[in-house]
Amino acid sequence: MLLRFLIFITISFFVFFFTNSCSIKNKPLEPKAIEGVLDLREWDFDSYGKIDLYGQWEFYYGEFLDSEYFSKQKDSKPKFIEVPSLWNGYEWNGAKLPGSGFATYRLVIKNKNLNKIMGLRVGDMYSSYRLFVNGNLIASNGVPGKTKAETTAQWLPVVRFIDIAAEQTEIILHIANFNHRKAGTWAFFEFGNTDEIISAREKPMAFELFLFGTLLIMAFYHFGLFALRRSNKSVLYFGIFCFLTGFRVVVTGERSLVNFFPLSFEGQLKMEYLSLSLGVLAFCHFLIHSFPDVVDRRKFYITDFFFIIFSIIPIFTTGEIYSYTAIPLQVSMMLGAVLFFYYLVKANRLRRDGAFSALMGITIYFVCGVNDILYNNELIQTGNLYPFGLFIFIFSQSFILSLLFAKSFLNVEKLSGELLLTNRAYTRFVPKEFLNFLGKKSILDIKLGDQVQKEMTILFSDIRSFTTLSEKLTPAENFNFINSYLKRMNPIIEINGGFIDKYIGDAIMALFARSPEDAISAAIQMQKAILLYNQDRIAKNFEIIKVGIGLHMGLLMLGTIGGEDRMDGTVISDAVNLAARLEGLTKVYGALILTSEATFLNARGPEKFKYRRLGKARVKGKQESVVVIDILDGQSDFWLDVYLETKSDFEKALGYYESKDFEKAANLFESILDINLSDVAARFYLQRSLYYQSHGLPEDWDGSEAV
């Protein structure tokens, strides 16, 4: 009983709205044009408001006539046609007119509002027009022509202003249609005070844009809900329905979208038809998935078939063809509406969540839809109420889905909060990047044996003579020192796109997945930070520290090792060993940052770094030698200038050394040491050059040194 009462109240409200919303108390009957003349001399626009320029207009099919033609004496009596109406089927010279062609309309307005600016609001024409007032072109849509090739169709309501300077105002309308099944003036012609005409245009356009924005928000909101919970397809179909319907709103009525984006007539018409057929199809599936235990899916097979056909036809044909599908599409919609009501009433009787609200929303929507079908088929003159019914309907459906998801999200938020805290705690021990590379979202997803192969750059750093340094400190001081040092290094690695795989006492092993350039930049910034850290240590009378850093890029395996009850993440690769060996070479060459030549050349823009080549080295555990590059940027400004001053001589001396000209090499290395006595690499090669001069070369010597 309650349901029937609410439906009755809803329908009664709309009936009252239709019959009373446009009326004004004591407003006289609006005058209509009679045989091409509309007498407005007794109409008070200030008291009664705007008026429609409806009635009998002069009609001339197959001609574009201008004001000069009508100013001449005419012997023949003109024919008349009702405005608004279509000329389809209009009898002309004993034959019924087709939906295509071109014609001239003419109306003479008699008025008393002299020397006053009046407003004119013109709706769509089928499907292009030019509008003249007193011989002057004031408005147009597209380009009306005498053939299809000469005609450009367009739909866009406009507002224009007319200076009423004489007692008679002549309006001439040229219309051409070759793009639609309908032809004629099925649109509003509103004439009145400028502020009222502007308001009549702006209010519905503002509402359309508001509704468009609301529908898009609704659509993406429900898309988001579906992304979070893919098992609930009802929200996906409802989101699609909102998305399509939102665009339908702004390509019909005031056609607000065309004001901002220059859509072609064909594109606009296709969007109008496709958004309707696909939108109804999406809504059918929304209903099916909302009440799966109530709705018989098989009952919708026929409607699905028709809506798919009505969606395919506009894609492969033009408007003059697929516009004939409008009535069959509307009939299919009515069939679908019957099914909607049947199953919603059934769901309401079974007390399914949201059924009652859905029924009320679709009732209002249905009433507005019936009104629009009657209006668009020239049976009533109420106007389009689709946006109003749609807004109420969308709100009711969204409210239902929001309630259902709110319950789920409360539980999800609680669980997510607990899981987030757990993950945050675990990321202090297992880097989140490690999980990402393994394709895991949470530490809970990790299993023993998970692994992935990836090419990365390994950064290995170690404090020189840490054992000697730590012997001078208590255990507590050792921990404080290491943490003080590491907290300065960690952010630098993270900022440059790396993550720390593990700490090995004072040593750091970090991985960089993007480019060796990131690792080189991080190493340079670490050395700069150590310079500042040493200044602080000197101020506190602490011993300064030196850190060596080795870099190498290669394929490595990230994964988990251990047992089911105790496992650890680790990296297994020969590249890790080489990075560690290069760090060890920093002591041999007296360098701060060493990298393999292959790694250095793979960096993006290696030329932006200051470096020198240190020659080939054969490290422990490797049969093949590796070319070593010394990155100089980590030095202080003073020492950087000193090393750069001798760089060319050093590399020239290294060339002599590798070509076995040890005498020239030794002389040049000595001159370098005269400038920079601290160049450990120059001293190393000087000693090797002198040794080979005295003892000769091994048979398999290739220029590399075993270090």
Buried (B, 14 or more C-beta within 10 A) or exposed (E): EEBEEBBEEBBEEBEEBBEEEEEEEEEEEBBBBEEBBBBBEEBEBEEBBBBBBBBBBBBBBEEBBEBEBBEEEEEEEBBBBBBBBBBBEBEBEEEEBEBBBBBBBBBBBBBEBEEBEBBBBBBBBBBBBBBBBBEEEBBBBBBBBBEBEEBBBBBBBBBBEBBBEEEEBBBBBBBBBBBBBBBBBBBBBBBBBBEBBBBBBEEBBEBBBEBBEBBBEBBEBBBEBBEEBEEBBBBBBBBBBBBBBBBBBBBBBBBBBBBEEEBEBBEBBBBBBBBBBBBBBBBBBBBBBBBEEBBEEEEBEEBBEBBEBBBEBBEEBBBBEBBBBBEEBBEBBEBBBEBBBEBBBBBBEEEBBBBBBBBBBBBBBBBBBBBBBEBBEBEBEBBBBBBBBBBBBBBBBBBBBEEBBEEEBEEEEEEEEEBEEEBEEBBEEBBBBBBEBBEBEEBEEBEEEBEEEBEBBBBBBBBBEBEEBBEEBEEEEBEEBBEEBEEBBBEBBBEBBBBBBBEEEBBBBBBBBEBBBBBBBBBBBBBBBBEEBBEEBEEEEBEEBBBBBBBBBBEBEBBBEEEEEEBEBBBEBEBBBBBBBBBBBBBBBBBBBBBBBBBBEBBEEBEEBBBBBBBBBBBEEBEEBBBBBBBBBBBEEEBBEBBBEBBEBBEBBBBBBBEEBBEBBBBBBBEBBEEBEEBBBBBBBBEBBBEBEEEEEEEEEEBBBEB
